[in-house]
């Protein structure tokens, strides 16, 4: 990236570096996931101070040839209210951690950037948070090549039938099963993204099982936080 070339990004995570600096992991429109060194960002007089906020779109320039770029300029619209998520912050932190884990570094993902931007707008618009999360998870899996086959039963390669029951097998798809309450009609509704007609419990189990498999069975830190809050 040229030092004078502006890009847009969302902050996914940041950590302290030394006494005054910050390393920010961002998801950028043009360059995908990136690591940026914001030198002196913790100093009140720094031009970066107060700008690195999650869930709001940032504009930035950077320089450097290594994987760790140096942040040179940053800007944001402080009138943008998209940082007022309060009660929804834990769910948004979960999505950010998911992107941190699943996105390859340095690979442009502009369609996914637009999807994430739209997702934040829907959350801010007070849409049903749980269904908004499920929509995003399903679209994320599709865009990263982990999409599920909602068309055919895995053993006989026959079309999904609305009146039959099916179990979800990670990485493979759906298998006809009399021991599952997940119906073919549910699967068809998920395929057409008519998610309001599907049990939220079953839908959440489906997406989290698929995501857990993509993460090679590793738990997310945000989920541990959720468990501690609920107990």
C-alpha atoms as a printed R data frame, in Angstrom:
    type eleno elety resid chain resno       x       y      z
1   ATOM     1    CA   UNK     A     1   0.000   0.000  0.000
2   ATOM     2    CA   UNK     A     2   1.294   3.464 -0.867
3   ATOM     3    CA   UNK     A     3   1.709   5.730  2.209
4   ATOM     4    CA   UNK     A     4  -0.684   8.207  0.583
5   ATOM     5    CA   UNK     A     5  -3.356   5.673 -0.379
6   ATOM     6    CA   UNK     A     6  -6.377   5.786  1.905
7   ATOM     7    CA   UNK     A     7  -8.263   2.630  2.782
8   ATOM     8    CA   UNK     A     8 -11.273   1.899  5.006
9   ATOM     9    CA   UNK     A     9 -11.270  -0.546  7.889
10  ATOM    10    CA   UNK     A    10 -12.953  -1.817 11.027
11  ATOM    11    CA   UNK     A    11 -10.978  -2.511 14.184
12  ATOM    12    CA   UNK     A    12 -11.165  -6.181 15.208
13  ATOM    13    CA   UNK     A    13  -8.741  -6.231 18.133
14  ATOM    14    CA   UNK     A    14  -5.937  -4.198 19.655
15  ATOM    15    CA   UNK     A    15  -3.196  -4.863 22.170
16  ATOM    16    CA   UNK     A    16  -0.629  -2.724 23.914
17  ATOM    17    CA   UNK     A    17   2.889  -2.551 22.516
18  ATOM    18    CA   UNK     A    18   5.379  -1.061 24.917
19  ATOM    19    CA   UNK     A    19   4.249   1.779 27.142
20  ATOM    20    CA   UNK     A    20   2.660   4.075 24.558
21  ATOM    21    CA   UNK     A    21   1.983   2.176 21.331
22  ATOM    22    CA   UNK     A    22  -0.756  -0.166 20.112
23  ATOM    23    CA   UNK     A    23  -0.878  -2.998 17.582
24  ATOM    24    CA   UNK     A    24  -4.283  -2.970 15.906
25  ATOM    25    CA   UNK     A    25  -5.729  -5.893 13.985
26  ATOM    26    CA   UNK     A    26  -8.086  -4.440 11.384
27  ATOM    27    CA   UNK     A    27 -10.309  -5.686  8.587
28  ATOM    28    CA   UNK     A    28  -9.752  -3.378  5.613
29  ATOM    29    CA   UNK     A    29 -11.750  -2.966  2.434
30  ATOM    30    CA   UNK     A    30  -8.792  -3.193  0.028
31  ATOM    31    CA   UNK     A    31  -6.349  -5.462  1.826
32  ATOM    32    CA   UNK     A    32  -8.380  -7.735  4.116
33  ATOM    33    CA   UNK     A    33  -7.065  -8.482  7.589
34  ATOM    34    CA   UNK     A    34  -4.024  -6.411  8.513
35  ATOM    35    CA   UNK     A    35  -1.795  -5.677 11.513
36  ATOM    36    CA   UNK     A    36  -1.035  -1.983 12.104
37  ATOM    37    CA   UNK     A    37   1.425  -0.441 14.518
38  ATOM    38    CA   UNK     A    38   0.010   2.812 15.943
39  ATOM    39    CA   UNK     A    39   3.055   4.423 17.514
40  ATOM    40    CA   UNK     A    40   2.310   6.547 20.569
41  ATOM    41    CA   UNK     A    41  -1.446   5.911 20.235
42  ATOM    42    CA   UNK     A    42  -1.919   5.852 24.022
43  ATOM    43    CA   UNK     A    43  -0.562   9.377 24.442
44  ATOM    44    CA   UNK     A    44  -3.342  11.999 24.717
45  ATOM    45    CA   UNK     A    45  -1.482  14.284 22.297
46  ATOM    46    CA   UNK     A    46  -1.093  11.554 19.663
47  ATOM    47    CA   UNK     A    47  -2.951  12.014 16.377
48  ATOM    48    CA   UNK     A    48  -4.224   8.432 16.830
49  ATOM    49    CA   UNK     A    49  -5.546   8.914 20.380
50  ATOM    50    CA   UNK     A    50  -9.290   8.161 20.611
51  ATOM    51    CA   UNK     A    51  -9.614   7.058 16.998
52  ATOM    52    CA   UNK     A    52  -9.128   3.305 17.311
53  ATOM    53    CA   UNK     A    53 -12.679   2.292 18.265
54  ATOM    54    CA   UNK     A    54 -14.428  -0.971 17.358
55  ATOM    55    CA   UNK     A    55 -17.653  -1.235 15.350
56  ATOM    56    CA   UNK     A    56 -17.179   2.074 13.526
57  ATOM    57    CA   UNK     A    57 -15.661   2.562 10.092
58  ATOM    58    CA   UNK     A    58 -12.207   4.148 10.017
59  ATOM    59    CA   UNK     A    59 -10.166   5.661  7.198
60  ATOM    60    CA   UNK     A    60  -6.416   5.189  7.336
61  ATOM    61    CA   UNK     A    61  -3.080   5.172  5.532
62  ATOM    62    CA   UNK     A    62  -0.080   3.059  6.436
63  ATOM    63    CA   UNK     A    63   3.427   2.260  5.271
64  ATOM    64    CA   UNK     A    64   5.871  -0.633  5.431
65  ATOM    65    CA   UNK     A    65   6.708  -3.827  3.594
66  ATOM    66    CA   UNK     A    66   6.406  -6.361  6.391
67  ATOM    67    CA   UNK     A    67   3.202  -7.972  7.657
68  ATOM    68    CA   UNK     A    68   3.185  -5.408 10.463
69  ATOM    69    CA   UNK     A    69   2.474  -2.051  8.812
70  ATOM    70    CA   UNK     A    70   2.954   1.355 10.432
71  ATOM    71    CA   UNK     A    71  -0.172   3.462 10.771
72  ATOM    72    CA   UNK     A    72   0.501   6.918  9.324
73  ATOM    73    CA   UNK     A    73  -2.912   8.617  9.289
74  ATOM    74    CA   UNK     A    74  -6.376   7.839 10.640
75  ATOM    75    CA   UNK     A    75  -9.776   9.480 10.455
76  ATOM    76    CA   UNK     A    76 -13.354   8.689 11.481
77  ATOM    77    CA   UNK     A    77 -16.727  10.341 11.653
78  ATOM    78    CA   UNK     A    78 -17.290  11.050 15.352
79  ATOM    79    CA   UNK     A    79 -20.946  11.822 14.672
80  ATOM    80    CA   UNK     A    80 -21.410   8.189 13.643
81  ATOM    81    CA   UNK     A    81 -23.450   6.541 16.416
82  ATOM    82    CA   UNK     A    82 -22.452   3.000 15.401
83  ATOM    83    CA   UNK     A    83 -20.245   2.738 18.506
84  ATOM    84    CA   UNK     A    84 -23.268   2.894 20.832
85  ATOM    85    CA   UNK     A    85 -23.855  -0.853 21.071
86  ATOM    86    CA   UNK     A    86 -23.764  -1.333 24.882
87  ATOM    87    CA   UNK     A    87 -25.935  -4.430 25.527
88  ATOM    88    CA   UNK     A    88 -24.995  -5.915 22.141
89  ATOM    89    CA   UNK     A    89 -21.248  -5.536 22.593
90  ATOM    90    CA   UNK     A    90 -20.611  -9.155 23.630
91  ATOM    91    CA   UNK     A    91 -22.241 -10.476 20.458
92  ATOM    92    CA   UNK     A    92 -20.255  -8.023 18.353
93  ATOM    93    CA   UNK     A    93 -17.031  -8.992 20.097
94  ATOM    94    CA   UNK     A    94 -17.858 -12.612 19.229
95  ATOM    95    CA   UNK     A    95 -18.158 -11.696 15.527
96  ATOM    96    CA   UNK     A    96 -14.882  -9.757 15.654
97  ATOM    97    CA   UNK     A    97 -13.101 -12.704 17.238
98  ATOM    98    CA   UNK     A    98 -14.596 -14.990 14.600
99  ATOM    99    CA   UNK     A    99 -13.194 -12.780 11.835
100 ATOM   100    CA   UNK     A   100  -9.826 -12.693 13.604
101 ATOM   101    CA   UNK     A   101  -9.695 -16.489 13.631
102 ATOM   102    CA   UNK     A   102 -11.088 -17.255 10.181
103 ATOM   103    CA   UNK     A   103  -9.838 -14.469  7.901
104 ATOM   104    CA   UNK     A   104  -6.530 -15.064  6.129
105 ATOM   105    CA   UNK     A   105  -4.104 -12.166  6.529
106 ATOM   106    CA   UNK     A   106  -3.514  -9.898  3.526
107 ATOM   107    CA   UNK     A   107  -6.243 -11.376  1.306
108 ATOM   108    CA   UNK     A   108  -8.762  -8.852 -0.042
109 ATOM   109    CA   UNK     A   109 -12.337  -9.694  0.986
110 ATOM   110    CA   UNK     A   110 -14.328  -6.666 -0.168
111 ATOM   111    CA   UNK     A   111 -17.639  -8.558 -0.388
112 ATOM   112    CA   UNK     A   112 -17.190  -9.683  3.200
113 ATOM   113    CA   UNK     A   113 -16.204  -6.145  4.233
114 ATOM   114    CA   UNK     A   114 -19.508  -4.903  2.792
115 ATOM   115    CA   UNK     A   115 -21.361  -7.741  4.553
116 ATOM   116    CA   UNK     A   116 -19.774  -6.807  7.889
117 ATOM   117    CA   UNK     A   117 -20.607  -3.131  7.392
118 ATOM   118    CA   UNK     A   118 -24.219  -4.075  6.627
119 ATOM   119    CA   UNK     A   119 -24.313  -6.358  9.663
120 ATOM   120    CA   UNK     A   120 -23.285  -3.502 11.979
121 ATOM   121    CA   UNK     A   121 -25.938  -1.248 10.430
122 ATOM   122    CA   UNK     A   122 -28.630  -3.869 11.034
123 ATOM   123    CA   UNK     A   123 -27.577  -4.297 14.653
124 ATOM   124    CA   UNK     A   124 -27.684  -0.533 15.162
125 ATOM   125    CA   UNK     A   125 -31.147  -0.425 13.536
126 ATOM   126    CA   UNK     A   126 -32.417  -2.645 16.377
127 ATOM   127    CA   UNK     A   127 -33.150  -5.621 14.139
128 ATOM   128    CA   UNK     A   128 -33.602  -9.010 15.820
129 ATOM   129    CA   UNK     A   129 -30.037  -9.527 17.055
130 ATOM   130    CA   UNK     A   130 -30.132 -13.326 17.122
131 ATOM   131    CA   UNK     A   131 -31.459 -13.660 13.566
132 ATOM   132    CA   UNK     A   132 -29.024 -10.978 12.378
133 ATOM   133    CA   UNK     A   133 -26.173 -13.010 13.880
134 ATOM   134    CA   UNK     A   134 -27.364 -16.209 12.232
135 ATOM   135    CA   UNK     A   135 -27.655 -14.497  8.830
136 ATOM   136    CA   UNK     A   136 -24.107 -13.188  9.167
137 ATOM   137    CA   UNK     A   137 -22.692 -16.544 10.289
138 ATOM   138    CA   UNK     A   138 -24.257 -18.370  7.335
139 ATOM   139    CA   UNK     A   139 -23.072 -15.748  4.823
140 ATOM   140    CA   UNK     A   140 -19.603 -15.732  6.388
141 ATOM   141    CA   UNK     A   141 -19.337 -19.514  6.029
142 ATOM   142    CA   UNK     A   142 -20.373 -19.237  2.374
143 ATOM   143    CA   UNK     A   143 -17.900 -16.467  1.565
144 ATOM   144    CA   UNK     A   144 -14.962 -18.259  3.209
145 ATOM   145    CA   UNK     A   145 -15.663 -21.528  1.395
146 ATOM   146    CA   UNK     A   146 -17.217 -23.367  4.355
147 ATOM   147    CA   UNK     A   147 -20.781 -23.130  3.040
148 ATOM   148    CA   UNK     A   148 -23.226 -25.933  3.830
149 ATOM   149    CA   UNK     A   149 -25.047 -28.073  1.278
150 ATOM   150    CA   UNK     A   150 -28.750 -27.457  1.851
151 ATOM   151    CA   UNK     A   151 -29.781 -29.234 -1.351
152 ATOM   152    CA   UNK     A   152 -29.092 -32.947 -0.909
153 ATOM   153    CA   UNK     A   153 -28.989 -35.686  1.719
154 ATOM   154    CA   UNK     A   154 -25.362 -36.829  2.068
155 ATOM   155    CA   UNK     A   155 -25.766 -40.631  1.922
156 ATOM   156    CA   UNK     A   156 -28.124 -41.086 -1.031
157 ATOM   157    CA   UNK     A   157 -27.485 -37.707 -2.688
158 ATOM   158    CA   UNK     A   158 -31.242 -37.162 -2.904
159 ATOM   159    CA   UNK     A   159 -32.967 -33.834 -2.535
160 ATOM   160    CA   UNK     A   160 -33.972 -32.665  0.929
161 ATOM   161    CA   UNK     A   161 -37.634 -33.496  1.545
162 ATOM   162    CA   UNK     A   162 -39.693 -31.113  3.727
163 ATOM   163    CA   UNK     A   163 -41.524 -33.882  5.620
164 ATOM   164    CA   UNK     A   164 -38.413 -35.841  6.667
165 ATOM   165    CA   UNK     A   165 -36.054 -35.292  9.616
166 ATOM   166    CA   UNK     A   166 -32.309 -34.764  9.308
167 ATOM   167    CA   UNK     A   167 -29.182 -34.542 11.462
168 ATOM   168    CA   UNK     A   168 -26.319 -32.192 10.632
169 ATOM   169    CA   UNK     A   169 -22.903 -33.799 10.079
170 ATOM   170    CA   UNK     A   170 -20.056 -31.223 10.210
171 ATOM   171    CA   UNK     A   171 -18.150 -30.731  6.921
172 ATOM   172    CA   UNK     A   172 -20.484 -33.127  5.103
173 ATOM   173    CA   UNK     A   173 -24.080 -31.890  5.369
174 ATOM   174    CA   UNK     A   174 -27.441 -33.375  6.339
175 ATOM   175    CA   UNK     A   175 -28.256 -37.045  6.905
176 ATOM   176    CA   UNK     A   176 -31.773 -38.418  7.172
177 ATOM   177    CA   UNK     A   177 -32.424 -39.363 10.777
178 ATOM   178    CA   UNK     A   178 -35.472 -40.335 12.804
179 ATOM   179    CA   UNK     A   179 -33.688 -39.178 15.980
180 ATOM   180    CA   UNK     A   180 -33.571 -35.506 15.006
181 ATOM   181    CA   UNK     A   181 -36.213 -32.797 15.281
182 ATOM   182    CA   UNK     A   182 -34.555 -30.828 12.483
183 ATOM   183    CA   UNK     A   183 -36.908 -31.109  9.510
184 ATOM   184    CA   UNK     A   184 -36.352 -30.838  5.800
185 ATOM   185    CA   UNK     A   185 -38.618 -27.805  5.842
186 ATOM   186    CA   UNK     A   186 -36.193 -26.162  8.308
187 ATOM   187    CA   UNK     A   187 -33.279 -26.870  5.960
188 ATOM   188    CA   UNK     A   188 -35.150 -25.428  2.980
189 ATOM   189    CA   UNK     A   189 -36.030 -22.308  4.965
190 ATOM   190    CA   UNK     A   190 -32.375 -21.844  5.897
191 ATOM   191    CA   UNK     A   191 -31.341 -22.294  2.272
192 ATOM   192    CA   UNK     A   192 -33.758 -19.548  1.232
193 ATOM   193    CA   UNK     A   193 -32.712 -17.484  4.307
194 ATOM   194    CA   UNK     A   194 -36.267 -17.469  5.651
195 ATOM   195    CA   UNK     A   195 -34.773 -17.843  9.115
196 ATOM   196    CA   UNK     A   196 -37.752 -16.522 11.086
197 ATOM   197    CA   UNK     A   197 -39.546 -19.805 10.319
198 ATOM   198    CA   UNK     A   198 -36.814 -21.919 11.932
199 ATOM   199    CA   UNK     A   199 -36.431 -22.681 15.630
200 ATOM   200    CA   UNK     A   200 -33.779 -20.278 16.971
201 ATOM   201    CA   UNK     A   201 -32.428 -23.064 19.157
202 ATOM   202    CA   UNK     A   202 -31.855 -25.449 16.242
203 ATOM   203    CA   UNK     A   203 -30.532 -22.671 14.013
204 ATOM   204    CA   UNK     A   204 -27.973 -21.583 16.600
205 ATOM   205    CA   UNK     A   205 -26.887 -25.180 17.152
206 ATOM   206    CA   UNK     A   206 -26.385 -25.600 13.397
207 ATOM   207    CA   UNK     A   207 -24.258 -22.483 12.840
208 ATOM   208    CA   UNK     A   208 -22.203 -22.941 15.997
209 ATOM   209    CA   UNK     A   209 -21.508 -26.596 15.179
210 ATOM   210    CA   UNK     A   210 -20.347 -25.617 11.688
211 ATOM   211    CA   UNK     A   211 -18.199 -22.761 13.007
212 ATOM   212    CA   UNK     A   212 -16.717 -24.933 15.772
213 ATOM   213    CA   UNK     A   213 -15.617 -27.384 13.084
214 ATOM   214    CA   UNK     A   214 -14.040 -24.562 11.019
215 ATOM   215    CA   UNK     A   215 -12.094 -23.507 14.119
216 ATOM   216    CA   UNK     A   216 -10.709 -27.052 14.463
217 ATOM   217    CA   UNK     A   217 -12.565 -27.483 17.730
218 ATOM   218    CA   UNK     A   218 -10.928 -24.486 19.439
219 ATOM   219    CA   UNK     A   219 -13.217 -22.427 21.655
220 ATOM   220    CA   UNK     A   220 -13.590 -18.679 21.300
221 ATOM   221    CA   UNK     A   221 -12.642 -16.483 24.267
222 ATOM   222    CA   UNK     A   222 -15.883 -14.524 23.843
223 ATOM   223    CA   UNK     A   223 -17.935 -17.671 24.397
224 ATOM   224    CA   UNK     A   224 -16.120 -18.286 27.683
225 ATOM   225    CA   UNK     A   225 -17.086 -14.747 28.723
226 ATOM   226    CA   UNK     A   226 -20.752 -15.468 27.855
227 ATOM   227    CA   UNK     A   227 -20.698 -18.626 29.999
228 ATOM   228    CA   UNK     A   228 -19.250 -16.798 33.013
229 ATOM   229    CA   UNK     A   229 -21.854 -14.020 32.709
230 ATOM   230    CA   UNK     A   230 -24.753 -16.472 32.563
231 ATOM   231    CA   UNK     A   231 -23.614 -18.576 35.543
